[in-house]
Structure formats: structure tokens, C-alpha cells
Amino acid sequence: MVSILSEQDVNYFLKEIENNFPNFVAGVITDRHGFPLASKIPENFHINETELALSAISGEKDFINDSKLIKVKRNLDKAKNIKLLFLLKSKAENLKNLKKIIERQNFF
């Protein structure tokens, strides 16, 4: 039996990432085609959800041109169909915690 992914579960996952990275700015979870499944973006942020989603799936093209932000991309499933991209204000620290958070999630 296949479980259904709920909005609450995915939002909780993004909130957990935000709580572990105090310099978190915005984040998005997309499928392999760039369709956003969930996002956490501040109001009036200069980068919209579509640009975040496209950046999450793109290999070469960069849709985010802001040198003050660090982009962190990860695959959330073994088939590499679900992508995570989040932005940090400064140096990325404690990425070991990110690996643990991704391993603990069982949505994807």
C-alpha cells in the first residue's frame, strides 16, 4: 500500500530544516520536473517559488543570482525524483545535521 504525502508532513520537514539552520532564508521541495510540492519563502522575497524550483532541478543553469546566499541542494529519495533546495544567508554549517534530517524523513 502506498502512503499519501500530506502537506502537513512536508511543511513539518521544511520547518525542521529551518530550525536546524538559523541562517535559513527560503526553501522548496520539488519533483523531478520542477513542480513545487512545498515551499517556505518569506513575503516580498526577491526570489519567487518558480525560480527556487527551477534551481532545484537544474544541473547547469543558475536561476538564483545572489552572491549573499548559499544554495544547498539535495535529493530526498533514492530514485532522485524529489529535490530539496534551500538558501542560507551565510556560510553553510552543520551539514551533517542535514544528512541526519534527510535520513530520518520517511516521506520520500
DSSP file with accessible surface (Angstrom, degrees, kcal/mol):
  #  RESIDUE AA STRUCTURE BP1 BP2  ACC     N-H-->O    O-->H-N    N-H-->O    O-->H-N    TCO  KAPPA ALPHA  PHI   PSI    X-CA   Y-CA   Z-CA
    1    1 A M              0   0  236      0, 0.0     2,-0.4     0, 0.0     0, 0.0   0.000 360.0 360.0 360.0 134.8    0.0    0.0    0.0
    2    2 A V        -     0   0  133      1,-0.0     2,-0.2     0, 0.0     0, 0.0  -0.754 360.0-134.6 -94.7 132.2    1.3    3.4   -0.9
    3    3 A S        -     0   0  102     -2,-0.4     2,-0.4   104,-0.1    -1,-0.0  -0.594  18.4-121.4 -85.2 151.7    1.0    6.2    1.6
    4    4 A I        -     0   0  158     -2,-0.2     2,-0.4     1,-0.0    -1,-0.0  -0.769  21.9-124.2 -94.4 133.5   -0.2    9.6    0.5
    5    5 A L        -     0   0   65     -2,-0.4     2,-0.3     4,-0.0     3,-0.0  -0.616  28.0-151.5 -76.6 128.6    2.1   12.6    1.1
    6    6 A S     >  -     0   0   43     -2,-0.4     4,-1.9     1,-0.1     5,-0.2  -0.758  20.8-127.9-104.9 152.8    0.4   15.3    3.2
    7    7 A E  H  > S+     0   0  151     -2,-0.3     4,-2.7     1,-0.2     5,-0.2   0.889 110.9  56.9 -60.1 -39.0    1.0   19.0    3.1
    8    8 A Q  H  > S+     0   0  153      1,-0.2     4,-2.2     2,-0.2    -1,-0.2   0.908 105.7  50.0 -61.9 -41.8    1.4   19.0    6.8
    9    9 A D  H  > S+     0   0   60      2,-0.2     4,-2.0     1,-0.2    -1,-0.2   0.927 113.2  44.8 -63.5 -46.0    4.2   16.3    6.7
   10   10 A V  H  X S+     0   0    4     -4,-1.9     4,-2.3     2,-0.2    -2,-0.2   0.911 113.1  50.4 -68.6 -40.4    6.2   18.2    4.0
   11   11 A N  H  X S+     0   0   63     -4,-2.7     4,-2.3     1,-0.2    -1,-0.2   0.888 109.1  52.6 -64.6 -36.6    5.8   21.6    5.8
   12   12 A Y  H  X S+     0   0  148     -4,-2.2     4,-2.4    -5,-0.2    -1,-0.2   0.909 107.2  52.8 -63.3 -41.4    7.0   20.0    9.0
   13   13 A F  H  X S+     0   0    0     -4,-2.0     4,-1.9     2,-0.2    -2,-0.2   0.939 110.6  46.2 -61.1 -45.7   10.0   18.7    7.2
   14   14 A L  H  X S+     0   0    1     -4,-2.3     4,-2.5     1,-0.2    -1,-0.2   0.896 111.4  53.0 -64.2 -37.3   10.9   22.2    5.9
   15   15 A K  H  X S+     0   0   89     -4,-2.3     4,-2.6     2,-0.2    -1,-0.2   0.894 105.9  53.6 -64.8 -38.4   10.3   23.6    9.4
   16   16 A E  H  X S+     0   0   35     -4,-2.4     4,-1.4     2,-0.2    -1,-0.2   0.906 109.6  47.9 -63.3 -40.0   12.7   21.1   10.8
   17   17 A I  H  X S+     0   0    0     -4,-1.9     4,-1.1     2,-0.2     3,-0.4   0.939 111.2  50.8 -65.1 -45.1   15.4   22.2    8.4
   18   18 A E  H >< S+     0   0   54     -4,-2.5     3,-0.6     1,-0.2     6,-0.3   0.909 108.8  51.8 -59.5 -40.8   14.7   25.8    9.2
   19   19 A N  H 3< S+     0   0  112     -4,-2.6    -1,-0.2     1,-0.2    -2,-0.2   0.803 110.4  48.5 -67.0 -29.3   15.0   25.1   12.9
   20   20 A N  H 3< S+     0   0   56     -4,-1.4    -1,-0.2    -3,-0.4    -2,-0.2   0.601 111.9  50.6 -87.1 -14.3   18.4   23.4   12.4
   21   21 A F    X<  -     0   0    2     -4,-1.1     3,-2.1    -3,-0.6    -1,-0.2  -0.865  63.5-171.6-125.4  97.1   19.8   26.2   10.3
   22   22 A P  T 3  S+     0   0  129      0, 0.0    -1,-0.1     0, 0.0    -4,-0.1   0.739  88.0  57.9 -62.5 -19.3   19.4   29.6   12.0
   23   23 A N  T 3  S+     0   0   28     68,-0.1    66,-2.5    -3,-0.1    67,-0.2   0.211  77.3 136.4 -96.1  17.7   20.6   31.3    8.8
   24   24 A F  E <   +A   88   0A  17     -3,-2.1    64,-0.2    -6,-0.3     3,-0.1  -0.399  23.0 170.2 -63.8 134.9   17.8   29.7    6.7
   25   25 A V  E     -     0   0A  21     62,-3.1     2,-0.3     1,-0.4    63,-0.2   0.755  58.5 -20.0-112.2 -51.9   16.2   32.1    4.3
   26   26 A A  E     -A   87   0A   0     61,-0.9    61,-3.2    15,-0.1    -1,-0.4  -0.985  56.2-171.5-157.6 159.0   13.9   30.1    2.0
   27   27 A G  E     -AB  86  40A   0     13,-2.1    13,-2.8    -2,-0.3     2,-0.3  -0.993   4.6-167.1-156.7 157.6   13.4   26.6    0.7
   28   28 A V  E     -AB  85  39A   0     57,-2.9    57,-2.4    -2,-0.3     2,-0.4  -0.994  10.9-153.9-146.5 146.4   11.5   24.4   -1.7
   29   29 A I  E     +AB  84  38A   0      9,-2.8     8,-3.7    -2,-0.3     9,-1.6  -0.995  28.7 172.7-118.0 127.3   10.8   20.7   -2.3
   30   30 A T  E     -AB  83  36A   0     53,-2.4    53,-2.8    -2,-0.4     2,-0.1  -0.874  31.9-115.4-130.3 164.0   10.0   19.8   -5.9
   31   31 A D  E >   -A   82   0A  39      4,-1.8     3,-1.8    -2,-0.3    51,-0.2  -0.317  52.7 -86.8 -85.0-178.9    9.5   16.8   -8.1
   32   32 A R  T 3  S+     0   0  144     49,-0.7    50,-0.1     1,-0.3    -1,-0.1   0.659 128.3  55.7 -68.8 -12.4   12.0   16.0  -10.9
   33   33 A H  T 3  S-     0   0  129     48,-0.2    -1,-0.3     2,-0.1    24,-0.0   0.433 121.2-102.9 -96.1  -2.2   10.1   18.2  -13.3
   34   34 A G    <   +     0   0   12     -3,-1.8    -2,-0.1     1,-0.3    20,-0.1   0.560  70.0 148.3  91.8  10.7   10.3   21.3  -11.1
   35   35 A F        -     0   0  134     18,-0.1    -4,-1.8     1,-0.1    -1,-0.3  -0.670  50.3-123.1 -78.8 118.5    6.7   21.1   -9.8
   36   36 A P  E     +B   30   0A  31      0, 0.0    -6,-0.3     0, 0.0     3,-0.1  -0.444  30.7 179.1 -67.3 128.3    6.8   22.5   -6.2
   37   37 A L  E    S-     0   0A  65     -8,-3.7     2,-0.3     1,-0.4    -7,-0.2   0.740  73.2 -10.1 -93.4 -32.7    5.5   20.2   -3.6
   38   38 A A  E     -B   29   0A   8     -9,-1.6    -9,-2.8   -28,-0.1    -1,-0.4  -0.971  64.2-175.4-161.2 152.8    6.2   22.6   -0.7
   39   39 A S  E     -B   28   0A  38     -2,-0.3     2,-0.4   -11,-0.2   -11,-0.2  -0.990  17.9-157.6-151.7 155.6    8.0   25.8   -0.1
   40   40 A K  E     +B   27   0A  74    -13,-2.8   -13,-2.1    -2,-0.3    -2,-0.0  -0.904  32.6 156.0-135.2 100.8    8.9   28.2    2.7
   41   41 A I        -     0   0   49     -2,-0.4   -15,-0.1   -15,-0.2     3,-0.1  -0.997  40.2-118.7-132.1 130.3    9.5   31.6    1.4
   42   42 A P    >   -     0   0   61      0, 0.0     3,-1.2     0, 0.0    -2,-0.0  -0.296  42.2 -91.8 -65.2 152.8    9.3   35.0    3.2
   43   43 A E  T 3  S+     0   0  176      1,-0.2     3,-0.1     3,-0.0     0, 0.0  -0.333 110.2  13.8 -60.9 145.1    6.8   37.5    2.0
   44   44 A N  T 3  S+     0   0  162      1,-0.2    -1,-0.2    -3,-0.1     2,-0.2   0.753  86.7 162.9  58.7  27.7    8.2   40.0   -0.5
   45   45 A F    <   -     0   0   43     -3,-1.2    -1,-0.2     1,-0.1    -4,-0.0  -0.549  44.5-129.9 -75.9 141.0   11.3   37.9   -1.1
   46   46 A H  S    S+     0   0  120     -2,-0.2     2,-0.5    -3,-0.1    -1,-0.1   0.602  92.9  63.9 -74.1  -6.7   13.1   38.8   -4.2
   47   47 A I  S    S-     0   0    8     17,-0.0    -2,-0.1     4,-0.0     2,-0.1  -0.965  79.1-147.5-117.4 125.9   13.3   35.2   -5.4
   48   48 A N     >  -     0   0   85     -2,-0.5     4,-2.0     1,-0.1     5,-0.2  -0.374  27.6-101.4 -91.7 172.7   10.0   33.5   -6.2
   49   49 A E  H  > S+     0   0   77      1,-0.2     4,-2.8     2,-0.2     5,-0.2   0.867 118.8  55.7 -59.7 -39.5    8.9   29.9   -5.8
   50   50 A T  H  > S+     0   0   85      1,-0.2     4,-2.7     2,-0.2    -1,-0.2   0.922 107.4  48.4 -62.9 -43.5    9.3   29.1   -9.5
   51   51 A E  H  > S+     0   0   69      1,-0.2     4,-2.1     2,-0.2    -1,-0.2   0.901 112.6  49.0 -64.7 -39.1   12.9   30.3   -9.6
   52   52 A L  H  X S+     0   0    0     -4,-2.0     4,-1.8     2,-0.2    -2,-0.2   0.932 112.3  48.3 -63.5 -45.2   13.7   28.2   -6.5
   53   53 A A  H  X S+     0   0    2     -4,-2.8     4,-1.4     2,-0.2    -2,-0.2   0.919 112.0  48.3 -63.9 -43.8   12.0   25.1   -8.0
   54   54 A L  H  X S+     0   0   61     -4,-2.7     4,-1.7     1,-0.2    -1,-0.2   0.896 110.9  51.4 -64.5 -37.4   13.9   25.5  -11.3
   55   55 A S  H  < S+     0   0    1     -4,-2.1    -1,-0.2    -5,-0.2    -2,-0.2   0.847 104.6  58.6 -66.8 -31.9   17.2   26.0   -9.5
   56   56 A A  H  < S+     0   0    6     -4,-1.8    -1,-0.2     1,-0.2    -2,-0.2   0.862 115.8  32.7 -66.1 -35.1   16.4   22.8   -7.5
   57   57 A I  H  < S+     0   0   54     -4,-1.4    -1,-0.2    -3,-0.2    -2,-0.2   0.652  97.0  99.8 -97.8 -15.9   16.2   20.7  -10.7
   58   58 A S     <  -     0   0   20     -4,-1.7     5,-0.0    -5,-0.2   -24,-0.0  -0.456  48.0-168.5 -77.1 143.3   18.7   22.4  -12.9
   59   59 A G  S    S+     0   0   77     -2,-0.2    -1,-0.1     3,-0.0    -4,-0.0   0.849  83.0   5.5 -93.1 -42.7   22.2   21.0  -13.3
   60   60 A E  S    S+     0   0  195      2,-0.0     2,-0.2     1,-0.0    -2,-0.1   0.798 107.4  81.7-112.6 -43.8   24.0   23.8  -15.0
   61   61 A K        -     0   0  139     -7,-0.1     2,-0.6     1,-0.0    -3,-0.1  -0.488  64.3-148.0 -73.9 135.9   21.8   26.9  -15.3
   62   62 A D        +     0   0   64     -2,-0.2    -7,-0.1     1,-0.1    -1,-0.0  -0.914  18.4 178.9-107.8 117.9   21.6   29.1  -12.3
   63   63 A F        +     0   0   64     -2,-0.6     2,-0.6   -12,-0.2    -1,-0.1   0.486  68.6  71.0 -93.4  -6.2   18.3   30.8  -11.7
   64   64 A I        +     0   0    2    -12,-0.1     2,-0.6   -13,-0.1    -1,-0.1  -0.946  56.0 179.1-116.8 112.4   19.4   32.5   -8.5
   65   65 A N        +     0   0  145     -2,-0.6     2,-0.4    -3,-0.0    -1,-0.0  -0.669  36.0 120.9-113.7  75.3   21.9   35.3   -8.9
   66   66 A D    >   -     0   0   36     -2,-0.6     3,-1.6     3,-0.2    -2,-0.0  -0.906  42.3-165.0-138.9 106.6   22.5   36.5   -5.4
   67   67 A S  T 3  S+     0   0  123     -2,-0.4    -1,-0.1     1,-0.3    -2,-0.0   0.639  86.9  65.3 -69.3 -11.6   26.1   36.2   -4.1
   68   68 A K  T 3  S+     0   0  166      2,-0.0     2,-0.4    22,-0.0    -1,-0.3   0.581  93.5  73.8 -85.0 -10.1   24.9   36.8   -0.5
   69   69 A L    <   -     0   0   20     -3,-1.6     2,-0.5    18,-0.0    20,-0.2  -0.866  69.3-145.4-111.1 140.4   23.0   33.5   -0.4
   70   70 A I  E     -C   88   0A  67     18,-2.7    18,-2.3    -2,-0.4     2,-0.5  -0.882  16.7-144.7 -99.9 128.1   24.4   29.9   -0.2
   71   71 A K  E     -C   87   0A  72     -2,-0.5     2,-0.5    16,-0.2    16,-0.2  -0.819  12.8-169.3 -95.6 131.2   22.4   27.3   -2.2
   72   72 A V  E     -C   86   0A   8     14,-2.6    14,-2.1    -2,-0.5     2,-0.4  -0.982   7.0-175.3-121.5 118.8   22.1   23.8   -0.7
   73   73 A K  E     +C   85   0A  80     -2,-0.5     2,-0.3    12,-0.2    12,-0.2  -0.934   7.6 166.3-115.5 139.8   20.6   21.1   -3.0
   74   74 A R  E     -C   84   0A  99     10,-2.4    10,-3.0    -2,-0.4     2,-0.4  -0.995  34.6-123.5-147.3 150.0   19.9   17.6   -2.0
   75   75 A N  E     -C   83   0A  61     -2,-0.3     8,-0.2     8,-0.2     3,-0.0  -0.771  18.0-162.5 -86.6 139.3   18.0   14.6   -3.4
   76   76 A L        +     0   0    7      6,-2.9     2,-0.3    -2,-0.4    32,-0.2   0.554  68.6  42.1-102.0 -10.4   15.4   13.3   -0.9
   77   77 A D  S >  S-     0   0   33      5,-0.6     3,-1.2     1,-0.1     5,-0.1  -0.906  82.0-115.4-133.6 163.1   14.8    9.9   -2.4
   78   78 A K  T 3  S+     0   0  214     -2,-0.3    -1,-0.1     1,-0.3    -3,-0.0   0.822 114.6  56.4 -67.9 -30.3   16.9    7.1   -3.8
   79   79 A A  T 3  S-     0   0   65      1,-0.0    -1,-0.3    -3,-0.0    -3,-0.0   0.525 106.8-127.6 -78.7  -5.0   15.4    7.5   -7.3
   80   80 A K  S <  S+     0   0  128     -3,-1.2    -2,-0.1     2,-0.1     3,-0.1   0.831  73.5 123.8  60.2  37.1   16.4   11.2   -7.3
   81   81 A N        +     0   0   59      1,-0.1   -49,-0.7   -50,-0.0     2,-0.5   0.650  60.9  59.5 -95.6 -21.7   12.8   12.2   -8.2
   82   82 A I  E    S-A   31   0A  24    -51,-0.2    -6,-2.9   -50,-0.1    -5,-0.6  -0.954  70.8-166.7-115.5 126.1   12.3   14.6   -5.2
   83   83 A K  E     -AC  30  75A  42    -53,-2.8   -53,-2.4    -2,-0.5     2,-0.4  -0.871   9.7-157.9-116.2 146.6   14.7   17.5   -4.8
   84   84 A L  E     +AC  29  74A   1    -10,-3.0   -10,-2.4    -2,-0.3     2,-0.4  -0.975  13.1 174.8-119.5 133.0   15.3   19.9   -1.9
   85   85 A L  E     +AC  28  73A   0    -57,-2.4   -57,-2.9    -2,-0.4     2,-0.3  -0.993   5.2 169.2-134.5 130.0   16.8   23.4   -2.3
   86   86 A F  E     -AC  27  72A   1    -14,-2.1   -14,-2.6    -2,-0.4     2,-0.4  -0.978  23.7-134.1-138.8 157.1   17.2   25.9    0.4
   87   87 A L  E     -AC  26  71A   0    -61,-3.2   -62,-3.1    -2,-0.3   -61,-0.9  -0.898  13.9-163.4-111.8 138.4   19.0   29.1    0.8
   88   88 A L  E     -AC  24  70A   0    -18,-2.3   -18,-2.7    -2,-0.4   -64,-0.2  -0.909  21.7-133.9-118.9 149.1   21.2   30.2    3.7
   89   89 A K  S    S-     0   0  139    -66,-2.5     2,-0.2    -2,-0.3   -65,-0.1   0.800  83.5  -4.4 -69.7 -34.5   22.3   33.8    4.5
   90   90 A S  S    S-     0   0   64      1,-0.2   -20,-0.2   -67,-0.2    -2,-0.1  -0.640 111.1 -11.1-141.2-158.6   25.9   32.9    5.1
   91   91 A K        -     0   0  148     -2,-0.2     2,-0.6     1,-0.1    -1,-0.2  -0.069  68.0-115.8 -49.6 135.2   28.4   30.0    5.3
   92   92 A A        +     0   0   29     -4,-0.1     2,-0.3    -3,-0.1     3,-0.2  -0.638  43.0 177.3 -77.2 116.7   26.7   26.6    5.4
   93   93 A E        +     0   0  115     -2,-0.6    -3,-0.0     1,-0.2     0, 0.0  -0.854  52.6  21.3-118.7 157.2   27.5   25.0    8.7
   94   94 A N    >>  +     0   0  100     -2,-0.3     3,-0.9     1,-0.1     4,-0.8   0.869  59.3 158.6  58.3  42.6   26.4   21.7   10.3
   95   95 A L  H 3>  +     0   0   59      1,-0.2     4,-1.7    -3,-0.2     5,-0.1   0.689  67.7  72.7 -69.9 -12.9   25.5   20.0    7.0
   96   96 A K  H 3> S+     0   0  170      1,-0.2     4,-1.8     2,-0.2    -1,-0.2   0.892  93.6  54.1 -62.1 -38.9   26.0   16.7    9.0
   97   97 A N  H <> S+     0   0   51     -3,-0.9     4,-2.4     1,-0.2    -1,-0.2   0.875 103.6  55.8 -61.9 -37.1   22.7   17.6   10.7
   98   98 A L  H  X S+     0   0    0     -4,-0.8     4,-2.7     2,-0.2     5,-0.2   0.925 104.8  51.9 -62.2 -44.0   21.0   17.9    7.2
   99   99 A K  H  X S+     0   0  136     -4,-1.7     4,-2.4     1,-0.2    -1,-0.2   0.921 111.0  48.1 -59.0 -41.7   22.1   14.4    6.3
  100  100 A K  H  X S+     0   0  115     -4,-1.8     4,-2.0     2,-0.2    -1,-0.2   0.906 110.7  50.8 -66.2 -40.3   20.5   13.1    9.5
  101  101 A I  H  X S+     0   0    1     -4,-2.4     4,-1.5     2,-0.2    -2,-0.2   0.927 112.1  47.0 -63.1 -44.9   17.3   15.0    8.9
  102  102 A I  H  < S+     0   0   26     -4,-2.7    -2,-0.2     1,-0.2    -1,-0.2   0.914 112.0  50.1 -65.1 -40.7   17.0   13.7    5.4
  103  103 A E  H  < S+     0   0  131     -4,-2.4    -1,-0.2    -5,-0.2    -2,-0.2   0.860 109.3  52.3 -66.2 -33.8   17.7   10.1    6.6
  104  104 A R  H  < S+     0   0  149     -4,-2.0    -1,-0.2    -5,-0.2    -2,-0.2   0.799  90.3  91.0 -72.6 -30.6   15.1   10.4    9.3
  105  105 A Q     <  -     0   0   24     -4,-1.5     3,-0.0    -3,-0.2     0, 0.0  -0.402  51.2-175.4 -68.3 144.4   12.3   11.5    7.0
  106  106 A N        +     0   0  138     -2,-0.1    -1,-0.1     1,-0.1    -3,-0.1   0.026  56.9  97.0-127.4  26.4   10.2    8.7    5.5
  107  107 A F              0   0   52      1,-0.1    -1,-0.1   -98,-0.1  -104,-0.1   0.820 360.0 360.0 -82.3 -35.3    8.0   10.7    3.2
  108  108 A F              0   0   58    -32,-0.2   -30,-0.1   -26,-0.0    -1,-0.1  -0.854 360.0 360.0-114.1 360.0   10.0   10.1    0.0
